[in-house]
């Protein structure tokens, strides 16, 4: 096959065959197609799109580029959750122990934060000693012992995705729905799962800003999963404000502990229960999603979820003393309260800017080589619909760099729009697609 002719074919809006997609993925992964040609191909896909059958074929080629974890020795259903990412989105830390406590296996391959969104791996690694780089053999051992494992993408898992994503990131082709679908599903299918719950974010802090785009992505992911005979439930959820009240790696672990102990029942708790309930249902431990939600609540109330989290942390090398006594965790050198300069109700929050403020404080990275300050971040005291008077505290900033506090403060104050009347609040869960 001729790479240039295939680029022309997609440029002209024509569909690839399965063999053509396999050729392109395999030859690029092997280094036989240079980056400049594959970049042109990615842009053609972004502009002209792919059919459902093309997307499934692309997913399969990326999946087949590496190992597929064989979990047949584990008797029971294996279910995972994938979120498209947002600010303060820490549900994986809460959901995994809840669902594992119901005897549903949760093999979870997660990613790192980049840009304004946080990453599950970075949050977990804020726990001293916690290892997310386990070998596949060790991962299966942990999964067998406690019902879940939380790791990063290894060299054996969908290596084509790793190469292609890096190229998408620098060629302005990240937003392509077929490419997003193949990237997500190739990794999730490699886990050896039976079912998948999707949390597709929409709003100012999401990659998909419009609900229409989020629904299109959800439908693409569902069609692709169905072509591999996997059960899927998708939730379209709001990201027009941070999820929960804590933003930043250890701060988000701390809030997750509070939720798992039943001490906090905010929007983070509500969404975690919904997602966990759907996973329990797909894992055949409940006859409906609603029954799954009731079981998820029970696992928090009876302490099983928190105990399972302790077990996970211990098996993956983390120091459980910080989970039992989170107040002993090291503190940031600088803590600054940000006060409102206006009076009124919070009408809008530019969640992207809140995420960038957290990054500025040291909680995120601008490049993959940046070192994260796990202590850094933001504690929100006020959210959408709350009333503030001039001088009231909006949030609290944590950082080891005093010079970064000023720029973070500017981003936060600029991100908030006030109104004189109490605004209507956005629905947390906008749509469920099955």
N, C-alpha and C positions, 0 to 999 in steps of 0.2 A: 504494500500500500504506500501511497505517496502523501506525506504529511501536508505539503502545500495544497494539494488537491482537496484534502479533507478540511483544511481551514477554509478554503473557498466554498466548499459545500455548505458548511454551517453559516458562513458569511451571507450566503444567498438564501438562507432560511430553510434549507433542506434537512431532513432527518437522517441521523446516523443509523447504521445497522449495529447489531450487537458485536459483530466481529470488528467493525471499525472502531468502536469505543474501546474494546479490549486492546486493540493494537495501540491506540493512542496512550492509554493509561500504562500499559506494560512497558512500552518503549520509552515513555518519559521517566518512569520509575527506574528503569535500567540505565538511564543516562544517554539514550540514543537520540532523543529529541531535545534540542537545546531550549533553554528558558525563553528565548525571544520568540520561538515558534509557538510554544505552549501558551505564552502570554497572549499572543494573537488569537489563539483558539479560545481561551477563557473569555476574552472580550467579545468574540463572536457569539459565544453561548450566552453571555450576559445580555447582549442586544437582541438576539434572535430566539432565545429560549430553548427548551427541550420538552418533548412530549413526556407523558407519564412512563411509557415503555423505555424511552431513552434514559430517563432519570433512574429507573430501576436497573438498567444495564450498567450505567455509570457507577451506581452504588455497588453492584455485584463485582465489578472489576476492581474497585478500590478495596472492597472487603477481601477479595481473593488475593490481593497483593501481599497479604500477611497471614498470620495464624488466626483461626477461629477457636476460641476457648471451648473445650469439651467438658461440659458439666453434667454429662449423663450419669455419672456416678452419684450425684446428689439427687436423692429422691424428693421431688417436690417442685413447685413452680418457681421460676426465676423471673423477677420483674425489676425493671429499673425506671428511673425518672430522668428526663432531660429538660433543662430550662435554657431558653435562649439568652438569658443573662440580664442583669439589671443592677441597680444600686441597692445594697442592703439585702440582696436575695441570698439567704443562707438556709433555704429550706432543706437542702440535701443533708445537712448536719442533724436535722430534726427527724426527717422522714426515714432515713436509713435505719436508725435504731428502733423506731416505732414499728416499721414493717417487719424487720428481722425478728422482733419480739413476738410476732404472730406466726413464726415458722414459715415465712415466705423468704426465699433467698433473694438478696439484693446485691448483685455484682455491679459496682458503680465505678465506671471510668470517667473521671472529671478533668477539667482543664484549669489553666491559670488565668488570672486577671490580666487584661491588656486594655489600656485606655481607661475609660470611665467606669467600666464594670469590674467587679471583683471576681475572684476565682476560688472555687472550692478547695483546690490543692493548697493555695496560699493561706487560706483560713486554717486548714487542718495543720499545716506546718508551723503555725504560730504556737501550737501546743509543743513545748519542748520535747524533743526526741521523736515526735510523730513522723513515721516514714510513709511516704506515698509512692516510693520507687521500688516497691516489692517486685520480685520476679513473678512470673505467671504461676510457677509451682507453689511459691510461698503464698501468693494471693488465694489460690484455691484452698490451701490449708487453713488460712484465716477464715475464708468463707464457710468452709465445712464446720469450723469450731463455733463461730458466733452468728452465722447466717448472713453476714454482709462483709464487704471489704471496699475500701475507698482508695483508689489508686489513680495514677496518671497514665496517659497513653505510653505504652512501651514501644520499643523498636519493632517488636514482632506484630503489633496490632496496627493494621491498615497503614503501612508505611507510605503508600501512595497518597493518602489523605494528608499526611504530615508535609510532604513535599508540595502538594498542590495548594494546600492552605497557605503555606509560607509565600507562595507566588501570588495568590489572590490578594494577600494582605498588602502587597506593594504594587499591585496593578489595578487598583480601584475596581475589583470584581467581587468583593466580599458579598455584596447585596443580592447576587443572583440566586433565586429560589432553588433552581435545580442543583446548583453547586452547594448551597447550604444543606439541602436535603441529603445529597450523597455524602457530604462530610459527616453530618450527624449520624445518619443511619449506618454507614460503614463501620463506625466505631461501636455503636450500640449493638448491631448484629454480631459483631466479633465477640461480644461478651457471652454469647450463648443463651440469650434471654428468650422467654416465652411471650412476655408482654412488656409494654412500654407506656408510661404516662408522660405526656408532653405538657410543659408549661411555656406557652408562647406569649411573651411579654409584648405589650403595646403601649405607646405613649412617649413622653419626652425623655425618659431614661432608658428606652429600649432601642434595639437596632431597627426594629420595625415600628415606625412612628405611627402609622395608620392602622386601624383595626382591619381594614380590607386586606392590607398586605399580610398581616398576622394570620388572618383566616386562610389566605392563599397558601402561605407556608405550611400551616397546620394540615390543610388538605393534601398538599404535596407529600408531606411526611407520612400521613396516614395511608395514602395510595401505595407509596413505596413499601411501607411496612407490611401491608396486606399482600403485596406481591411475594413476600417472603413468609407468608402464613403466620404473621405475628399479630397479636391483639393489641390495639392501641386506643387510648382515650386522650383527647387533647383539650386542654383548658386555655382559653384566651384570657389573660389576666392583666390587670392594670399596673402600669409603671409610670404614672404621672406624679408619683411621689415615691420616696424610698420605702422599701418594705421593712417594717419594724422601725425601731428607733436608734439602732446602732449601726454605724458604717465604719468599716475597717476590720482588719483580719481578726485580731484577738477580741476586739469589741464585739464582733459578730459571733464568735464562739461563746463569749460571755452571755449574750442575749439568748443564744440557742440553749445554753444550760438553764437559764431562767424559764424558758418555755418547756423544756423537758422535765423540769421539776414542778411544773404546774403553777409557777409564781407569776407568769405573764400570759395574758390572753388577749393579745392585740391582733392586728391584721396579719402579722407573721404567723401567729398561732392558727388563725382561721384558715389561711391558705395551706399551711402544712397539714392540717387535719383533712382538708378536701383532697389534696394530692395523695396523702397516705391512704385515705379511704378508697380511692380509685385503685391504688396499687394492691391493697388487700383484696379487693374485689377481683382484680385480674389474677391474683394469686390463688383464687378459689377458696379463700378463707372467709368470704362473706357472700351472701346471695344478692346483694345490691351495693351500690356505692354508698348509699346512706347507712347501711349496716356496717360497712367498712369504716365509715367515719365514727360511728359509735364505738367500735372496737379500738380505733386509734386513740380516742379520748380516754378510754379505759386504761390503755397501756401507759398513758401519762399519769393518770390518777393513781394507779396502783404501784407506780415506781418502776415498772418493768422497762419502760423506754429509757429512763435515765441510767438504770443499771446496765442496760445493753450498750449505751454510749460509753460507759466506763470500760466495759469489756472490749469494745472496738479499740478505744484509745490504748489500752494496755497491750493488746495483741499486736498493734502496729507500732509499738515502741514508745508511745507517748507517756508522759508523766501524769498519772491520774490525780496526783496531789493537787495540781492546779485546777482540775475539774471539780474536785471535792471542795477545795478552798480557793476559788478564783480571785478572792481579794488579795492573795499573796503574789499574784502575777506582777512583774515589774511595771512601774508607772512611767509615763512620758515625762520628760524634763519640764515641758511647758503645757499648762492647761489653761485655756482662756475661754471665758463665757462671752458669747456674742449677743448683744442686746438689740432689740428692735428700735429703729429710728422713726417708726410710724405707729399710728393707732388704727386698728381695723381687723377684719377677718382675713386669714390667708386664703386667697382665691386660687392662685396658681403657684406651682413650684417647678422651676426648670431643673428636673432631676439630673439631666446630663451635667449641668454645672455643679450640682452637689457632689456628683461622682468625681468631677475634675478637682473640686476643692479637697476631697479626701486624698486623691492622688498627689496633689500639691503638698499635703502635709506629710507625705511619705508612705501612705498606705497602698499605693499602686505603682505601676512602672510605665514609663513612656516608651521604653524599648525592652526587649526580652532579657537584656543583660543588667538592667537596673536592680539594685538590692532594695528589698522592701523593709520598712520599719513596721514590724508586726504590731507594735503598740499604738501606732498612729491611727487617727480617724476622727469621727464626729459622733456625738450623742445628740440626737434631736429631742427637744422638749416640746416642740409644737409642730403640727402637721396641718394638712388641708382642713379648712373649716374652723380651725381654732382661732380664738380672739386674742389679740395682743394689745397692750398699751405701750406707749412710748417708754422705752427703758426695760420692758420685759425681756427675759432671757429666751432666745430662739433655740440656741444650741450651745454645745461645748466642744471646743477643739482640743485635740491631743496630738502633740508632736515633739520630737527631740530637737527641732529647729525653730528657734524663735523668729527667724526672719521669714519663715514660710507662713506664719500665722496671719500676717497682714493681707497677703494675696488671697489666702483661703477665705478670710473674712469678707473681702470684696466680692468674691465669686458667690458666696452664700447670700449676702445682702442683695446682690443684683438678681439673684435667681427667684426671689419671692415677689409676687404681685398681691397687693391688698385690695379689699373692697369694703364698702361701708356696711353692706348687708351680708348675712351668712350665706355662702354659696352652697349649691347642691353638690354633694360629694360623688365622685365617680364610683361605679360599681367595681368591687375588687375582682370578681369573676364575671367577665362579660359574656362568655359563651362557652358551652361544652360541646365538643364535636366527637361523635363516636362512630 
